[in-house]
Amino acid sequence: MRKVLLFFMDFYKSKNYAYGCPIGNLSQEMGDLSPVFSEKLRNAGDKMVDSCLVLLEEAQKTGEISPQLNLRETTYFIISSWHGALMRMKVEKSLAPPTIRGASTRAPVPAPPI
């Protein structure tokens, strides 16, 4: 998971913190304009969740994260948080938003360095 996050953070930094996630951008701007388009965006989002879920399942099997953690809920939280952080990253022109962890949460993946 850390490698995936670092890859995207390096990409966004190289693009001066522009672009964000195409699915997230389209969902925010056009997700409610057409039921057919909404369904396609939902399917694309579900694929992102499924990809992340596989990584968390592997981490759970190796003992890197708690066996009590609800992986599907955690995955939705990670994806939703990531999209919110990308919006802030674009505005702030900084990698700070996608690397900040809340003081009251225990993220299943350590935040990469800024």
Secondary structure, DSSP 8 states (H G I E B T S, - for coil): -HHHHHHHHHHHHHTTT----HHHHHHHHHTTS-HHHHHHHHHHHHHHHHHHHHHHHHHHHTTSS-TTS-HHHHHHHHHHHHHHHHHHHHHHTSSHHHH---TT---SS-----
